Amino acid sequence: MYIDLYNASISQDADTVQQFFYKQLPLLNSSLPITINAGLRLQGFEAGAPRSPLLPLSEDGMVELKALKQPAGSQS
């Protein structure tokens, strides 16, 4: 999804950019530092545990984050 978001940004396709932005917004609203930490781990970077009082991203959140990484239209 993020490559699609980048491509839409480069081509100045505001409608598509907005669509991708709002698709990820609920996850980002849950806690941006937690989401970034989980995203780094998904990319293979060990970011450690979030600082207290934050907790790691939930399993449901991880599933959602993994789905956001998939290209648009991908089924896996």
C-alpha positions, 0 to 999 in steps of 0.5 A: 500500500505504501508504494501505491501511496507514494506513486499516487503522491508523485502523480499528484492523484489527490483522491487516491492519496486521500483514500490511502491516508484514511485507510491507515488513519485508525491504526495511526490514531491508536498510537503513532509511536506503537505503530512505528515501533511495530512497523520497524519490527515488521521490516526486520529492525529490532526497535525494542519494546515501547517505553512505559506506559505504552504497550506493544501493538496488539495482535489485531493491530499487527494483522492490520499493519501487515495488511496495509503493507500489501500492494493495493489489490493484493490478496496475501 
